């Protein structure tokens, strides 16, 4: 089995690469390193079953060649992170919509199965939690760039389902809920690695807004397991499926938990959304997945506790922050 992973040098992609290589499978990575990093895959670069192409998913000729060489496509390449989305809305829309369309177009020629990574952001301001896959999408106005990411990923889903309906391209869409773990960077606004970095450095842990907003943080290893089971399940083809953890926690409680697990003296500081992002920024009060469909399809429920995930992130970042040994000559 040969798998093509767009965005394979990213956080989620690199963990998926590891899992596939551990199975003895062949993996092709296509990543322009705009948000991914060679560091994420350095430990597997020498594996003869891994082939890396550090180019854009919008390189049509290269993409077509790599899809032809693959049996299965995991399309993870996307603009990520709230801060990046607000600062670069054009890149967000172009990367997400054009990239996905090109992947689906190339895969449709040979009917290659495609897993499309979507996001819980598509539920928008819908106040009905837990979210089920057929719930309404409720987004803010187009004048708020914050909603461009949700809109672009919703269009990705529409595209994928249209290719399945019209061209019989087998697709599986996974709506990921706050996937976290080692190798995730806080550079683009990801909350857990940001909190852990701040705690380890002894600087204020910055909570945006009131901190009362709640999220469910799913361990990346559980997400990878769910993805691999979904693409191996015929009943998942043509379906949208939530992937996440049902353990809910407020952001301020997450900050307190990180402070406790790191034994940090960092104070917790609250920053208004308009200061952190832009005037009029809107956020969801809760983001909780219904996992009924996931469990029904693959008999798997992600349950890694948030405390365990925090400890794994702490261990990873503590090693990265450790000073390099001094050598004597």
N, C-alpha and C positions, 0 to 999 in steps of 0.2 A: 504494500500500500504506500502510495506517495501522496503526501499532503502539502498543499500550498497554503502558507499562512501570510496574509497581508497584514502588516503591522506586527510581524513576528519578533521584532527586537523591542517591542513595548513591554509594559508591565504584564498584562494578561498573556500576551503572545509568547513571551519568553517562558512562562510556566507551561503553556500548552506545548511548546517546542520540547521542553524537558520530558513531559509525559509521553509524547509520541516517540521520541528517541528511546526512552526506557522500554517501550514496547518492541523495539527493534525495527521501527518503521523509518522510512525515508522522508525527510522534511525539506521543503524549500521555503526560504524566507524572502519576502519582498517588502522592504521598508526603506523609506527615505530619511529615517532618523530625525525627523522634525520634532517628534516627542519621544521616540524610542532611543535606545542607546546600545552601542556595541558591548558596553559593560554588562548588560543584562544577559548576554549570551556568550560572553567570553569563555566561560567554563565548559561550554559544549562546542566551541568553534572547531576543535580538532577532530570531532566525530566525523568519520567519513560519510555518514548518512545525512549530514547536514550541508545544505547548499544555500549560500547567502547572496542576495542581490540588493544592494543598497541604492535603489532607484525608486521613483514615484510609481504609485499604483496607476497613475494616469499616463504612464508610458505604454501606449496601446500595443505596440509591436511586442515589447518584452512581456507584457501581461499575457498576451495571447499565446506566446511560446510556453510560458510557465504553466498556464492553465492546461494546455495540451499535454504537458508532461505529467500532470497530476491526476490522481483519481478522485480527490476530494479537496474542496477549497474552504478555508476558514477565513472569512473576510472580517478582520478586526481593525483594519486601518481606518482611522477617523481623527478628527480634531477633538481633543479632550480637555477637560478642566474648565471650570466656570470663568476663571480669570482670562485664559487664552481665548475663550469664546467671545467674551465682552470686548477684549482688545483687538481681536482679528475676526470680525464676523464674516467678511468676504471669504477668507481662507476656510473658515468653518463650513460654510455652505458649499463652496466648490469642492473641498476635500470629501465631504460626506456624500453629497448628491452625485457629483460627476464620477467620483471614484467607485461608488457602489454600482452605478449604472454601467460603467465599463466592465466591472467584474462580472456582473450578471450577463451582459451581452456576450462576453468571451466564453463564459461557462455554458451558455445556452446552445452554442454551436455544437458542443459535444455532450450536452446533457449531464454535465458534472454536478454532483451534489454540492450545494453551497450553504454553509452556516453563516448567517448574517448577525453580527453582534449589534444589538440595539440597546436601549437604555430605559430605565424607569422614568427618565425625564419626560418621555412622551406623554405620561399621564398628566403632566402639567399641574394646574391648580385644582384638579379634581379633589374634592374633600372627602370622597368616599374611600375609606381605607378599612381593611386591606384591599389593594388593587387587584382586580381580576382582568385577564387578558382582553375581554370584550367590553370593558368599561369605557365610558366616553372619555375623549381627550378634551381637556379644558386648558387652553393656552391664553397667555396675555397678549396685549396688542403688538402689532408689528413694529411699532415705534420703540419697543424695548428689545435691544439686541440680545438680551438674556434668553429670549425664547427662540432665537434662531437655531440653536442646537437641537432643541426638542422638535422643532418643525422639520429640520433637515433629516433627523433620524426617523421621524414619522413618515416622511416621504420615502426614505430607504425601505421601510416596511411595505409601503404601498407598491413600490417598484418590485420588490422581491415577490410579493403575493401575486402581482400582475404577471410576472414571468412564469410563475407556477400555473396560474389559471390559463393564460393564453398560449404559452410556449411549452408547457409541461416540464419546465426546469425544476428539478427537485430542490426545494429550499427549506431550511429550518431557521426560524428567527428566535433569538434568545434576548429577552429584555433583562439586562443585568442591573441589579440593585446594589449600588455602593460596594463594589468588589474591592477588597483591600488585602494587603499582605506585603511580604518582603519585595523589594525592588520598586515599589510604587514611590513616585516622587511627589513632594509637596509643591513643586515648582509652579504648577498651574492651578493651585487652589485645592488640591486633595487634602481633606481635613485631617485624617489620622496621621500620615507621615509628617504633616506640618506640626501637629500637636507634639508628637514624639520628639522631633528635632528640637523644638522649643524647650521641652522639658529637659532633654539631655544637655542642652546648652545653658540651662539655667536662666533663660530669658522669659518674659511674659508669654503665657499661653493665650493666644488671641482667639476669642470666641466672637463670631460675627452675629449681629442681631441680638436678640434676647437670650439665645441659647436654649429656648424652650422648644425649638423645632426638633423633631425626632427623625431618626434614620435607623435602618437595619443594615448592619455591616456584615457582608458575607466573605468568608475566607476564600482566597483565590484558588486554593487547592480543591475546595468543594465546587467552585464554579467550573474548573477544568473537568472534574469528574462528571458534572452534569452535562457539559457540552459534549463530551465524548460519548456519553450514553445516549444523548439525543440524536446525534448523527448516525448512531447504529440502530435506531428505532424507526421502523417504517411508518408507524403511526404519528411520528412527529413531523413528517414531511408536509409542507403547506401550512404549518401551524406556528403561532406566536406563543412563546412559553416564558413565563417569569423564571428568573434564576436569582436566588438570593437566600437570605437568612431571615427567619421570622422574629428574632430577638430584637426588640425595639429599645432604643436608648436616646435620650435627649443629648444635644451637642454639649451642653454645659456638664452633664453627667459624664460624657465621654472625656471631657477635659479633666474632670476630677479623677476619673479612673486612670487616665494616662499619668497624671501627677502621682497618684498612689503607686502604680506599678513600677514607675521609674524612681520612686523615692526622691522626687525633685522638689526643690524649694521655690520653683517658679510660681509667681502669682498668676491668677487667671484674670485677664483683662477683656472687657467687652467693648467691641467696636461697632458702631452703627453701620448698617449695610451701605448707606450712601457714601460713607467714608472709605469702606473697604472696596467697593466696586464702583457704582455710579448712582447718580440721583434717580430715585424711583425704582431701585432694584426690588424685584419681587422674589419670594422664595416659597417653597411648600411647607406647610406646618407639619405634615407627616408624610412619610414615604415607606409604606409597609406592603410587602408582596403577599398575595395569596399563592400558595404553592400546591394547591389541589391538583392543578393540571400537570405540573411537573412530576408529582408523586404518582399520579395515575399513569403517566406515560412511561416513566423509567424506574419506578419503585425506589426513588432516592430522594432524601430530604436533607439539605445542608444544615448541619447543627453545630458546627464548630463555635464554641462560645467566644464572645468578643474579647474576653480576658486572655484567652489563648492566642487569638490573632494579634492583640496588642503586644504580648510578650514576644511573638515571633518578629514583629516589626521593630521592637526595641532591640532585640538581639542583632538583627541585621544592620540597623543604623548605628548601633554602638560600635560594631566592628568597622564600619566605614569611617566613623569619626575618630577612631583610635590613631594616634600619631604613628607615622612610619618609623620603624627602628633605625637608629643611627648606626651607620657602619663606620668602622675605623680602618684607615688605610695606612 
